[in-house]
Amino acid sequence: MKAVRFHEFGGTEKLQFEEAPGPKIGPTEVLVRVRACALNHLDIWARGGTRSERIPLPHISGSDISGEIAEVGNLVSGHSKGEKVLIAPGISCGICDYCSNGWDSLCESYKIIGYETQGGYAEYVAVPGTNILPIPDKLSFEQAASVPLVFLTAWHMLVTRARLVPGETVLVWAAGSGVGSAAVQVAKLLNAKVIATIGSETKRDKAQNLGADFVLNHHTQDVPSEVKRVTNGRKVNVVFDHVGEATWEKSMKSMAPAGRLVNCGVTSGGKAEMDIRYIFVKQFSLMGSFMGGRGELLKVLGFFEDGKLKPVVDSIFPLAEAAKAQVKMEKSEHFGKIVLKV
């Protein structure tokens, strides 16, 4: 099969569009003919060697996958050849205490498809049958591939972890990213007020069209001061952060008393200093969030059926141009998801 792989860690020049062995499936697995695969920052971290001991080489990235079933293992039920599907990106044991309570991503055996396993930058991928989900009727393959990881993450962060409720105000950093554009929509679905930040004025209208009540440019505006201004001094109840080091102090200054900060990533770096007095005097809550459960993803997909949530596809590249697509992501030139058409 054709695939994009890297054989060693490094820059985009390490990505090779080449012939690779087709995956073989076990009795509990399904072989999927990939039609589309969306990019995530996880792909860039994998290529760069973050947690390199967990990444099999040569490696095929790609966690957000849609396609058609090509083959079904003899112990898999409920699925048939030719079915249009998307893939839940997390693999867990399914029977431990965490999995049984919907906290799949805390399972000791948890792996992300396309990071700790071979992924969707290829014509075929083998995945557990339990990870196969139907594509909502209204979505194309490219749209479907843009949904799983970012909407699952946004839901887990805002609903499960931060427990955002109607009437609260949330600050969404970098709303032009895949997870940021998902967070704006999930927050509005929950009837919250959204302050979104962008890094380019070309993204302002797009953020507003997603439902953001206020849009701030985090490169040209003082975000904490602007947050205080637009909230009439009240500040925000929840900060949705996936940036880390560059936004940490500004997030602290933007939170109302008893505010909650929920973080799922560190695209700007993972080390930040803070005055701990902020936390106990203001009674802040700092929460980590990592992926989410299969049940949460099923719930999220239901909102795509009735159009209450919508995929945000920035651009589509052919599989052979995966390196070019990753460069666009690294430069933050996108709004929403960058997708590879396979």
C-alpha positions as CSV (number, residue, x, y, z in Angstrom):
1,M,0.0,0.0,0.0
2,K,1.0,3.7,-0.3
3,A,1.8,5.4,3.0
4,V,3.6,8.3,4.4
5,R,6.2,7.1,7.0
6,F,9.2,8.4,8.8
7,H,12.1,6.0,9.6
8,E,13.8,8.3,12.1
9,F,12.8,11.4,14.1
10,G,13.3,14.9,12.8
11,G,11.7,17.6,10.6
12,T,9.2,17.3,7.8
13,E,12.0,16.1,5.5
14,K,11.8,12.8,7.3
15,L,8.3,12.1,5.9
16,Q,8.5,9.7,3.0
17,F,5.6,8.9,0.6
18,E,6.4,5.3,-0.2
19,E,5.3,1.7,-0.5
20,A,4.7,0.0,2.8
21,P,3.5,-3.5,3.9
22,G,-0.3,-3.7,4.2
23,P,-1.5,-4.3,7.7
24,K,-2.7,-7.8,8.7
25,I,-5.7,-8.0,11.0
26,G,-6.3,-10.3,14.0
27,P,-9.7,-11.9,14.9
28,T,-10.9,-8.9,16.9
29,E,-9.7,-6.3,14.4
30,V,-11.1,-4.5,11.3
31,L,-9.2,-3.5,8.2
32,V,-10.2,0.0,7.0
33,R,-9.6,1.4,3.6
34,V,-8.7,5.0,4.6
35,R,-10.4,7.7,2.7
36,A,-9.4,10.7,4.8
37,C,-7.1,11.4,7.8
38,A,-7.0,14.7,9.7
39,L,-3.8,16.2,11.2
40,N,-3.2,16.8,14.8
41,H,-0.2,18.4,16.7
42,L,0.3,14.8,18.0
43,D,1.6,14.0,14.5
44,I,4.3,16.7,14.8
45,W,5.3,15.6,18.2
46,A,5.6,12.0,17.1
47,R,7.8,13.0,14.1
48,G,9.9,15.1,16.4
49,G,10.5,12.2,18.8
50,T,8.4,13.3,21.8
51,R,8.1,10.2,24.0
52,S,10.1,8.4,21.3
53,E,10.2,5.1,23.3
54,R,6.4,4.7,22.6
55,I,6.5,5.3,18.9
56,P,7.1,2.3,16.6
57,L,9.5,2.9,13.7
58,P,9.1,3.1,10.8
59,H,6.0,5.0,11.8
60,I,2.7,6.0,10.1
61,S,1.0,8.9,11.9
62,G,-2.6,9.8,11.8
63,S,-5.2,9.5,14.6
64,D,-8.3,11.0,13.0
65,I,-9.4,8.5,10.4
66,S,-12.5,7.8,8.2
67,G,-13.0,5.3,5.5
68,E,-14.7,2.0,4.5
69,I,-14.4,-1.4,6.0
70,A,-12.3,-3.7,3.8
71,E,-12.1,-6.8,6.0
72,V,-13.6,-7.9,9.3
73,G,-12.0,-10.2,11.9
74,N,-14.0,-13.4,12.6
75,L,-14.6,-12.4,16.2
76,V,-16.0,-8.9,15.3
77,S,-19.8,-8.6,15.1
78,G,-22.0,-5.8,14.0
79,H,-19.9,-4.6,11.1
80,S,-19.6,-5.6,7.5
81,K,-17.5,-5.0,4.5
82,G,-18.1,-1.7,2.7
83,E,-19.6,0.1,5.7
84,K,-18.6,3.8,6.0
85,V,-16.9,4.4,9.3
86,L,-14.8,6.7,11.5
87,I,-12.4,5.5,14.1
88,A,-12.4,6.3,17.8
89,P,-8.7,7.3,18.3
90,G,-8.1,5.6,21.7
91,I,-7.4,2.0,22.4
92,S,-8.0,0.6,26.0
93,C,-8.6,-2.7,27.7
94,G,-12.3,-2.1,28.1
95,I,-12.6,-4.1,31.4
96,C,-10.5,-2.3,34.1
97,D,-12.1,0.0,36.7
98,Y,-11.3,3.1,34.6
99,C,-12.7,1.8,31.4
100,S,-15.8,0.5,33.1
101,N,-16.5,4.0,34.5
102,G,-15.9,5.8,31.1
103,W,-12.4,7.0,31.9
104,D,-10.8,5.0,29.1
105,S,-7.8,7.4,28.8
106,L,-6.7,6.5,32.3
107,C,-6.4,2.8,31.5
108,E,-2.9,1.4,32.0
109,S,-2.9,0.0,28.4
110,Y,-4.3,3.1,26.8
111,K,-2.8,3.9,23.4
112,I,-3.6,6.5,20.7
113,I,-4.0,5.2,17.2
114,G,-1.4,6.8,14.9
115,Y,0.9,7.7,17.8
116,E,1.6,4.5,19.7
117,T,0.3,2.4,16.8
118,Q,0.4,2.7,13.1
119,G,-2.1,5.3,11.8
120,G,-4.1,6.7,9.0
121,Y,-1.4,8.4,6.7
122,A,-1.9,5.3,4.5
123,E,-4.3,3.5,2.2
124,Y,-5.2,0.9,4.9
125,V,-5.2,0.7,8.7
126,A,-5.9,-2.1,11.1
127,V,-7.9,-1.2,14.3
128,P,-9.8,-3.0,17.0
129,G,-13.4,-3.7,16.1
130,T,-14.5,-1.8,19.2
131,N,-13.1,1.4,17.8
132,I,-15.3,1.4,14.7
133,L,-18.1,3.9,14.7
134,P,-20.6,4.9,12.0
135,I,-20.2,8.2,10.2
136,P,-23.0,10.6,10.8
137,D,-25.2,10.6,7.6
138,K,-24.6,14.3,6.7
139,L,-20.8,14.1,6.8
140,S,-18.3,13.5,4.0
141,F,-15.2,11.4,4.7
142,E,-13.1,14.6,5.0
143,Q,-15.6,16.1,7.4
144,A,-15.9,12.9,9.5
145,A,-12.1,12.7,9.8
146,S,-12.1,16.2,11.3
147,V,-14.3,15.2,14.2
148,P,-13.1,12.5,16.6
149,L,-10.0,13.6,18.5
150,V,-10.7,17.4,18.8
151,F,-14.4,17.1,19.6
152,L,-13.8,14.3,22.0
153,T,-11.1,16.3,23.7
154,A,-13.2,19.5,23.8
155,W,-16.2,17.6,25.3
156,H,-14.1,15.9,27.9
157,M,-12.4,19.2,28.9
158,L,-15.5,21.3,29.1
159,V,-18.2,18.9,30.2
160,T,-16.5,16.1,32.1
161,R,-13.6,18.0,33.7
162,A,-14.6,21.7,33.9
163,R,-18.4,21.0,34.3
164,L,-19.2,24.1,32.3
165,V,-22.8,25.2,32.9
166,P,-25.2,27.6,31.0
167,G,-24.5,31.2,31.7
168,E,-20.8,30.8,32.5
169,T,-18.1,32.5,30.5
170,V,-15.2,30.5,29.0
171,L,-12.0,31.8,27.5
172,V,-10.9,29.6,24.5
173,W,-7.2,30.1,23.6
174,A,-6.3,29.7,19.9
175,A,-9.8,29.2,18.5
176,G,-8.3,28.7,15.0
177,S,-6.8,25.3,16.0
178,G,-8.7,22.1,15.6
179,V,-9.4,21.7,19.3
180,G,-10.1,25.4,19.7
181,S,-12.7,25.5,17.0
182,A,-14.4,22.5,18.5
183,A,-14.3,24.1,22.0
184,V,-16.1,27.2,20.8
185,Q,-18.9,25.1,19.4
186,V,-19.2,22.8,22.5
187,A,-19.2,25.8,24.8
188,K,-22.0,27.5,22.8
189,L,-23.9,24.1,22.8
190,L,-23.8,24.4,26.6
191,N,-25.2,27.9,26.4
192,A,-22.0,29.5,27.7
193,K,-20.6,32.9,26.7
194,V,-17.4,32.5,24.7
195,I,-14.3,34.7,24.5
196,A,-12.1,33.3,21.8
197,T,-8.5,34.3,20.9
198,I,-6.9,34.2,17.5
199,G,-3.4,34.8,16.2
200,S,-4.4,36.4,12.9
201,E,-7.0,38.9,11.9
202,T,-7.9,36.7,9.0
203,K,-9.4,34.3,11.5
204,R,-11.7,36.8,13.3
205,D,-14.8,36.4,11.2
206,K,-14.4,32.6,11.3
207,A,-14.3,32.6,15.1
208,Q,-17.4,34.8,15.2
209,N,-19.2,32.6,12.7
210,L,-18.6,29.6,15.0
211,G,-20.4,31.5,17.8
212,A,-17.7,33.3,19.7
213,D,-19.3,36.3,21.6
214,F,-16.0,38.2,21.7
215,V,-12.8,37.6,19.7
216,L,-9.4,38.8,20.9
217,N,-6.1,38.8,19.0
218,H,-3.6,37.2,21.4
219,H,-0.6,38.7,19.5
220,T,-1.8,42.3,19.4
221,Q,-4.0,42.6,22.4
222,D,-3.5,42.3,26.2
223,V,-5.8,39.4,26.7
224,P,-6.3,39.6,30.6
225,S,-7.1,43.4,30.3
226,E,-9.5,42.8,27.4
227,V,-11.2,39.9,29.2
228,K,-11.7,42.1,32.2
229,R,-13.1,44.8,30.0
230,V,-15.6,42.7,28.0
231,T,-16.9,41.0,31.1
232,N,-17.3,44.3,33.0
233,G,-14.7,43.2,35.5
234,R,-16.1,39.7,36.3
235,K,-13.5,37.8,34.2
236,V,-14.1,34.1,33.1
237,N,-15.3,31.1,34.9
238,V,-13.4,28.6,32.8
239,V,-10.2,28.8,30.7
240,F,-9.8,26.2,27.9
241,D,-6.0,25.9,27.4
242,H,-4.0,23.7,25.0
243,V,-1.1,26.1,24.6
244,G,0.7,25.9,28.0
245,E,3.7,28.0,28.8
246,A,2.9,31.0,26.6
247,T,-0.6,31.5,28.0
248,W,-0.4,30.2,31.6
249,E,0.1,33.5,33.5
250,K,-2.4,35.3,31.3
251,S,-4.9,32.6,32.0
252,M,-4.5,33.1,35.8
253,K,-5.1,36.8,35.4
254,S,-8.2,36.2,33.3
255,M,-10.0,33.9,35.8
256,A,-12.8,35.0,38.1
257,P,-12.7,33.8,41.8
258,A,-13.3,30.0,41.9
259,G,-12.4,29.8,38.2
260,R,-11.3,26.5,36.6
261,L,-8.5,26.1,34.2
262,V,-8.5,22.9,32.1
263,N,-5.5,22.0,30.0
264,C,-4.9,19.3,27.4
265,G,-1.7,20.3,25.7
266,V,1.5,22.4,25.6
267,T,2.1,23.5,22.0
268,S,4.2,26.4,23.3
269,G,6.1,24.4,26.0
270,G,5.4,22.6,29.2
271,K,7.2,24.6,31.8
272,A,5.5,27.6,33.5
273,E,6.0,29.6,36.7
274,M,3.1,30.8,38.8
275,D,2.5,32.5,42.1
276,I,0.7,29.8,44.1
277,R,-1.1,32.5,46.1
278,Y,-3.2,33.1,43.0
279,I,-4.6,29.6,43.5
280,F,-5.5,29.5,47.1
281,V,-6.6,33.1,47.6
282,K,-8.8,32.9,44.5
283,Q,-9.7,29.3,45.1
284,F,-8.8,28.3,41.5
285,S,-9.0,24.7,40.2
286,L,-6.3,23.5,37.8
287,M,-7.3,20.4,35.8
288,G,-5.5,18.2,33.3
289,S,-7.4,16.5,30.5
290,F,-6.3,13.8,28.2
291,M,-8.5,12.5,25.3
292,G,-11.8,11.1,26.6
293,G,-14.0,8.0,26.6
294,R,-15.7,6.1,23.8
295,G,-19.1,6.9,25.4
296,E,-18.3,10.6,25.3
297,L,-17.5,10.4,21.6
298,L,-20.7,8.6,20.9
299,K,-22.6,11.4,22.6
300,V,-20.7,14.0,20.6
301,L,-21.5,12.3,17.3
302,G,-25.2,12.6,18.0
303,F,-24.9,16.4,17.8
304,F,-23.6,16.1,14.3
305,E,-26.7,14.2,13.2
306,D,-28.9,17.2,13.9
307,G,-26.4,19.8,12.9
308,K,-25.9,21.3,16.4
309,L,-22.1,20.7,16.0
310,K,-20.3,21.1,12.7
311,P,-16.9,19.9,11.5
312,V,-14.5,22.7,10.6
313,V,-12.3,21.7,7.6
314,D,-9.6,24.3,6.8
315,S,-8.0,22.6,3.8
316,I,-7.5,19.2,2.1
317,F,-4.2,17.9,0.8
318,P,-3.5,14.7,-1.1
319,L,-1.7,12.0,1.0
320,A,1.5,12.5,-0.9
321,E,1.7,16.1,0.3
322,A,1.5,15.3,4.1
323,A,4.8,17.1,4.7
324,K,3.3,20.3,3.2
325,A,0.2,19.9,5.3
326,Q,2.3,19.6,8.5
327,V,4.3,22.7,7.6
328,K,1.0,24.6,7.4
329,M,0.0,23.3,10.8
330,E,3.4,24.3,12.3
331,K,2.9,27.8,11.0
332,S,-0.6,28.1,12.4
333,E,-1.9,29.2,9.1
334,H,-5.1,27.1,9.4
335,F,-8.5,27.5,11.0
336,G,-10.0,24.2,12.0
337,K,-8.7,20.9,10.7
338,I,-6.2,20.1,7.9
339,V,-7.2,16.9,6.2
340,L,-5.3,14.4,4.0
341,K,-7.4,12.8,1.2
342,V,-6.2,9.2,0.7
